[in-house]
Structures are given as structure tokens and as C-alpha cells.
Amino acid sequence: MNDAPRIAIDAMGGDGGPAVMIAGCARACAKFPELRFRLFGDDAAIRVELARHPAIAGRAEVVHAPDVISGEDKPSQAIRRAKTTSMGLAIAAVKAKDADAAVSAGNTGALMAMSKLALRTMRGIDRPALAALLPTLGEDDLVLLDLGANTECDSRNLVQFAVMGAAYSRAALGLAAPRVRLLNIGTEEMKGTDELKDAAAQLRGADYLHMRFDGFIEADRLGRGEADVIVTDGFSGNIALKTIEGTARFVTDLLRQAFTSSIRSKLGFLISKPAMHLLKVHLDPNNHNGAVFLGLNGIVVKSHGGADVSGVANAIGVAAKLVSNDITRRITEDLDNFRAHTGPVAVMTA
């Protein structure tokens, strides 16, 4: 348990740059007053924003970075400039143990490539996965992974994702035994690819892990609260995530049009405004911002590039929870437990 998580912030990443990132740090401190920051980016620009938030000035160290990764930079280009960019230096701080986690709203591909190269994958993990929390109709959020880091996955990868996703759910949501399911085109055991069937067979026998495997789930049940962790390959996961986000925007826009179509509709909106506010809060992606690269020897959280101040604060909160709950140790212990029961073949070899 770390009483004072140190978070490395890529202050130049995202659409809002230092203004939004540092304001997000200040808001995160309201919920996590023990936080400390290392802010990487243009020194002058960062100090201008720190002056607007004096409450965090004493808990923030500024580290000048002369370069910035743009949204157009390819991962290979970003890697070559890791030592001079705000993103690369934030990740390097985690590797050097100068920070417990890094948060960036910058280029996702570059962040993944640099994080994997600098931090390396954990023992027993072939590929890191991108995981995020999504809203449901149940009492708790849902962990969905992989969201795009790996477009093709075999059964071994899916099993590893399940172990990591369950550990994440336990750390971030406090669930003792998360319900884990595999995303599939049907719930019957004979449905799906050979990789899905093989992964399901391995997970059904893993009752010694801190999870409960509940089989397959279809995409139309993602938000129903019927699972705590849903595992899939990055190709399907990214499509599912974008579909969820697009549907949320569609519903919001449709309601806005409906409530402004006439005087009677506007009156109806005024009556239902409290309920509409709750709906907006539930669907607002900023309230669930902060995806994490699971499976690395260090914590890296990806904030959405267009996140507002509350969204950045939420991403920082995700990082703080994972540090305080020692997510890396949890994953390592669960993987060791899995190998102890199945041997190295199920996890480590093709």
C-alpha cells in the first residue's frame, strides 16, 4: 500500500494541453489529497497553469521536456524521440521508480509502443491489453478488455486477459470474485472460434482464482450488469467500445432533438430535467475516463484526448487506485497461481 502515490503526468498530451491536464490534477487532489505529481512538458507553459492552481504547487515537480508527441506521429517515430518528449519522459519516470504511474492523453499507439518498450511485459504475459471501465445497469462498472492493443489473439492471450481483468476489477472496484465472461456471438458452448472455446475450457477449471467464470456473453448484454469483466480480442473490443460510445451520443442527441421540437416538448424537458441530468452523468464518457495498459511492469493510464478537466481527474484517480491497491502484485500472484495449477504450457507456449 502506497500512502502517497506519485503520478507522472504528460502535461502536453490531449486536446487541452497543460491547461486541462493540470486543472485535472487539481481536481483529482480533492478526492485523493495524498497525491504527488511530476509534470513533464514545456516548463514555462506548465508554470503558468500551476499559478492558477496554487493548491497543488507544493506537491508538483516540473520536469522540462523540449518535445511533444503529436497525434500524427507513428509509434516508430515516437520511440526514437522517447528521451526528449513529455510522454516518453513520463513513462521513463515509472521505469526509474521516480513515479508510481504515468497518465497521458496523447497518441494511443505511441503511448502503447513506448510503454511496452520501456517497461516490458510481466512474466507470464505475452501481450499487454488495454482495459477500461464502462457503465452498466448494475451496481458496479464493467471492465472491458482488450480495447485495441491486440487485433488478433489466441486462447492463451484471452486467458491472460481474463486473469488481468479480474485483478483490475478487484483493485479498482473492490470486488472479491469478479464475474468474468468471454464476448462471443452466442452463449452456447459450441458457438464461437476455436480460440474462444479453448479459452473458455481453461477458465472453467480455474475455480482456484479470485474470479467466477460465467461463460460467454453477447454484445447486446454488455451494459446489463451481468458480468464484471468481459474479455475479447482488441479488434472486437475496439468495435464494441466505439459502438457503445456512438450509441450513447446518438441517444443524447436524439433526446435533445426531441425535447426542442416544440413548446410542449420543452415543457416536458423542464419536468424531466432531474432524470435527464442523471442520464447525462451516466452516459458522459468523462465519468469513466482512464484506460490502463495491463500486463506491463508499471502502471500507464491512457486518458481520452478530448477529455475535459473532470475526465482527466478521473483518469488520475484510476492510476491512484491501481497504485494504492498494488495491481502489478495482484496480477503476478494470480498468474503464478494459474501456472501452479495448469503448468507452463497453458500460458507460456503456443
C-alpha positions in Angstrom: 0.0 0.0 0.0 1.5 3.3 -1.1 0.3 6.2 1.1 1.4 8.9 -1.3 1.1 7.8 -4.9 3.4 9.7 -7.3 1.8 10.2 -10.7 3.8 11.2 -13.7 1.7 13.5 -16.0 2.3 14.0 -19.7 1.2 17.6 -19.4 1.4 18.3 -23.2 -0.9 15.4 -24.3 -4.5 15.7 -25.3 -6.5 18.4 -26.9 -6.4 20.8 -23.9 -2.7 20.5 -23.2 -1.3 21.8 -19.9 -4.5 23.8 -19.0 -6.7 20.8 -18.9 -4.1 18.3 -17.6 -3.0 20.5 -14.6 -6.6 21.5 -13.8 -7.4 17.8 -13.8 -4.5 17.2 -11.3 -6.0 19.9 -9.0 -9.5 18.3 -9.2 -8.1 14.8 -8.6 -6.5 16.1 -5.4 -9.9 16.9 -4.0 -10.7 13.2 -3.9 -7.1 11.9 -3.4 -5.4 14.5 -1.2 -2.3 12.4 -0.8 -1.3 12.6 -4.5 2.0 13.9 -5.7 2.8 14.8 -9.3 5.8 15.0 -11.7 4.7 17.2 -14.6 6.5 16.7 -17.9 6.4 19.2 -20.7 7.2 22.8 -21.5 8.4 24.4 -18.3 7.0 27.9 -18.9 3.6 26.7 -20.1 3.3 24.3 -17.1 4.2 27.0 -14.6 1.6 29.4 -16.0 -1.1 26.8 -15.3 0.3 25.9 -11.9 0.0 29.6 -10.9 -3.8 29.1 -11.5 -3.9 26.2 -9.1 -1.7 27.1 -6.1 -3.1 24.3 -4.0 -1.1 21.7 -5.9 2.1 23.8 -6.5 3.7 22.4 -3.4 3.0 18.8 -4.4 4.1 19.1 -8.0 7.6 18.9 -9.6 8.1 20.3 -13.1 10.4 18.5 -15.5 11.1 20.3 -18.7 10.6 18.2 -21.9 11.6 20.0 -25.1 9.5 17.9 -27.5 5.9 16.6 -27.8 4.4 13.5 -29.5 1.7 14.6 -31.9 -1.4 12.7 -32.9 0.1 12.0 -36.3 3.4 10.5 -35.1 3.8 6.9 -35.8 4.9 4.6 -32.9 8.3 4.0 -34.5 8.8 7.8 -34.7 7.7 8.2 -31.1 10.1 5.6 -29.8 13.1 7.3 -31.4 12.1 10.6 -29.6 11.3 9.0 -26.2 14.1 10.7 -24.3 13.1 14.2 -25.3 9.2 14.1 -25.3 6.8 14.7 -22.4 5.2 11.3 -23.0 8.5 9.4 -23.1 9.9 11.1 -20.0 6.7 10.4 -18.1 7.0 6.7 -18.9 10.7 6.7 -18.1 9.9 8.1 -14.6 7.8 5.0 -13.9 10.6 2.7 -15.2 13.1 4.5 -12.9 10.7 4.3 -9.9 10.6 8.1 -9.8 6.8 7.8 -10.2 4.3 5.0 -9.4 2.2 5.5 -12.5 2.0 7.6 -15.7 -1.0 9.4 -17.2 -1.2 10.7 -20.7 -3.9 11.9 -23.1 -1.6 11.7 -26.1 -1.3 9.4 -29.1 -2.5 5.9 -28.1 -0.3 4.0 -30.4 2.8 5.9 -29.4 1.9 5.5 -25.7 1.5 1.8 -26.1 4.7 1.3 -28.0 6.9 3.4 -25.7 5.3 1.8 -22.6 5.9 -1.7 -23.8 9.5 -1.0 -24.8 10.4 0.9 -21.6 8.5 -1.2 -19.0 8.4 -4.6 -20.8 5.6 -7.2 -20.2 5.3 -9.0 -16.9 6.5 -12.6 -16.6 3.8 -14.9 -17.9 2.2 -12.2 -20.1 2.7 -12.4 -23.9 0.9 -9.1 -24.7 -0.4 -6.2 -22.7 -4.0 -5.4 -23.0 -5.9 -2.1 -22.9 -8.7 -2.1 -20.4 -11.3 0.4 -19.4 -14.3 0.8 -17.0 -17.7 1.2 -18.6 -21.1 2.0 -17.1 -23.8 -0.7 -16.6 -27.3 -1.0 -15.2 -25.8 -3.0 -12.3 -24.3 -1.6 -9.1 -20.7 -1.7 -10.4 -18.9 -0.7 -13.6 -17.7 -3.2 -16.1 -14.1 -3.9 -17.1 -13.8 -4.4 -20.8 -10.5 -5.6 -22.5 -8.8 -5.7 -24.9 -9.8 -2.4 -26.5 -7.4 -2.3 -29.4 -3.8 -3.2 -28.3 -4.0 -6.6 -30.0 -6.2 -7.1 -33.1 -5.6 -10.9 -33.1 -5.5 -13.1 -30.0 -5.1 -16.8 -29.3 -6.7 -18.7 -26.4 -3.6 -18.1 -24.3 -3.9 -14.3 -24.7 -7.6 -14.4 -23.8 -6.9 -16.4 -20.6 -4.2 -13.9 -19.6 -6.6 -11.0 -20.3 -9.2 -12.7 -18.1 -6.7 -13.0 -15.2 -5.5 -9.4 -15.6 -9.1 -8.1 -16.0 -10.2 -9.8 -12.8 -7.3 -8.4 -10.9 -8.1 -4.9 -12.2 -11.8 -5.3 -11.2 -10.7 -6.3 -7.7 -8.3 -3.4 -7.4 -10.5 -0.7 -9.0 -14.0 -1.8 -7.9 -13.2 -3.8 -4.7 -14.9 -7.0 -6.0 -13.7 -10.1 -4.2 -14.6 -12.5 -7.0 -15.5 -10.7 -10.3 -17.8 -12.4 -12.8 -15.8 -13.0 -15.9 -17.2 -13.7 -19.4 -15.9 -14.0 -22.9 -17.5 -11.9 -25.7 -19.0 -14.2 -28.3 -21.7 -14.5 -31.0 -23.8 -16.7 -28.7 -23.9 -18.1 -25.2 -23.9 -21.8 -26.2 -20.7 -23.7 -25.6 -20.4 -24.8 -29.2 -20.6 -21.2 -30.5 -17.5 -19.1 -31.5 -14.0 -19.7 -32.7 -11.6 -22.4 -31.5 -9.7 -19.8 -29.6 -12.7 -18.8 -27.6 -13.8 -22.4 -26.9 -10.2 -23.3 -25.7 -10.0 -20.2 -23.5 -13.4 -21.0 -22.0 -12.4 -24.6 -21.3 -9.3 -23.3 -19.4 -11.2 -20.7 -17.4 -14.0 -23.1 -16.4 -11.5 -25.2 -14.5 -9.8 -22.2 -12.8 -12.0 -22.1 -9.8 -9.0 -21.5 -7.6 -8.6 -18.0 -9.0 -10.2 -14.9 -7.4 -12.9 -14.8 -10.1 -16.0 -16.6 -11.3 -16.1 -17.6 -15.0 -19.7 -17.4 -16.3 -19.1 -18.5 -19.9 -20.0 -16.5 -23.0 -21.9 -13.2 -23.4 -23.3 -11.5 -26.4 -22.7 -7.8 -27.3 -26.2 -6.7 -26.7 -25.8 -7.7 -23.0 -22.7 -5.7 -22.3 -24.3 -3.0 -20.2 -26.9 -5.1 -18.4 -24.8 -5.7 -15.3 -24.5 -9.5 -16.0 -20.7 -9.5 -15.8 -17.9 -7.6 -14.1 -15.2 -8.4 -16.6 -15.7 -9.0 -20.4 -12.8 -10.3 -22.4 -12.3 -10.2 -26.1 -9.6 -9.6 -28.7 -8.6 -6.0 -29.5 -10.3 -5.9 -32.8 -13.7 -6.8 -31.5 -13.2 -4.9 -28.3 -12.4 -1.6 -30.1 -15.5 -2.0 -32.2 -17.6 -2.7 -29.2 -16.3 0.3 -27.4 -16.8 2.7 -30.3 -20.3 1.3 -30.8 -21.1 1.9 -27.1 -19.7 5.5 -27.3 -21.6 6.2 -30.5 -24.8 4.8 -29.2 -24.5 7.0 -26.1 -24.0 10.1 -28.3 -26.9 9.0 -30.5 -29.3 8.7 -27.6 -28.2 12.0 -26.1 -28.6 13.8 -29.5 -31.9 12.2 -30.2 -33.3 13.3 -26.8 -32.0 16.8 -27.3 -33.8 17.0 -30.7 -37.0 15.5 -29.2 -37.1 18.0 -26.3 -36.5 21.0 -28.5 -39.0 20.1 -31.2 -42.0 22.0 -29.8 -43.2 24.2 -26.9 -44.8 21.1 -25.3 -41.6 19.2 -25.6 -39.6 22.0 -23.9 -42.1 21.9 -21.0 -41.7 18.2 -20.8 -37.9 18.6 -20.6 -38.3 21.0 -17.7 -40.4 18.4 -15.8 -38.0 15.6 -16.6 -34.8 17.7 -16.1 -33.6 15.9 -13.0 -33.9 12.5 -14.6 -32.2 13.7 -17.8 -29.3 15.0 -15.7 -28.8 11.5 -14.2 -28.9 10.1 -17.7 -26.3 12.6 -18.9 -24.0 11.8 -15.9 -24.3 8.1 -16.6 -23.5 8.4 -20.3 -20.8 11.0 -20.0 -17.5 9.3 -21.1 -15.6 11.7 -18.9 -17.0 10.0 -15.8 -15.4 6.7 -17.0 -12.3 8.1 -18.5 -9.0 6.3 -18.0 -8.0 3.1 -19.8 -5.0 1.2 -18.4 -2.4 -0.9 -20.1 -2.5 -4.2 -18.1 0.4 -6.6 -18.2 3.3 -4.2 -18.1 5.9 -3.8 -15.3 4.4 -0.5 -14.3 1.1 1.4 -14.5 0.3 3.5 -17.5 -3.2 5.1 -17.9 -4.5 6.5 -21.1 -6.9 9.5 -20.9 -9.1 10.3 -23.8 -7.6 13.0 -26.0 -10.7 15.1 -25.8 -11.3 14.6 -22.0 -12.3 17.6 -20.0 -11.0 18.5 -16.5 -13.3 16.0 -14.8 -12.2 13.3 -17.3 -8.5 13.9 -16.6 -9.2 13.9 -12.9 -11.0 10.5 -13.3 -8.0 9.1 -15.2 -5.6 10.2 -12.5 -8.0 8.6 -10.0 -7.8 5.3 -11.8 -4.0 5.5 -11.6 -4.1 6.3 -7.9 -6.4 3.4 -7.1 -4.2 0.9 -9.1 -1.1 2.2 -7.3 -2.7 2.0 -3.8 -4.1 -1.5 -4.5 -0.8 -2.7 -6.0 -2.3 -4.0 -9.2 1.0 -5.3 -10.5 1.4 -7.6 -7.5 -2.2 -8.9 -7.8 -1.7 -9.8 -11.4 1.6 -11.5 -10.7 0.1 -13.6 -7.8 -2.8 -14.6 -9.9 -0.6 -15.7 -12.9 1.6 -17.6 -10.5 -1.4 -19.3 -9.1 -2.7 -20.2 -12.6 0.7 -21.7 -13.6 0.9 -23.7 -10.4 -2.4 -25.4 -11.3 -2.0 -25.7 -15.1 1.7 -25.8 -15.7 3.6 -23.5 -18.1 2.0 -25.0 -21.3 -1.4 -23.3 -21.0 0.0 -19.8 -20.5 3.5 -19.7 -21.9 3.6 -21.7 -25.1 1.7 -21.8 -28.3 
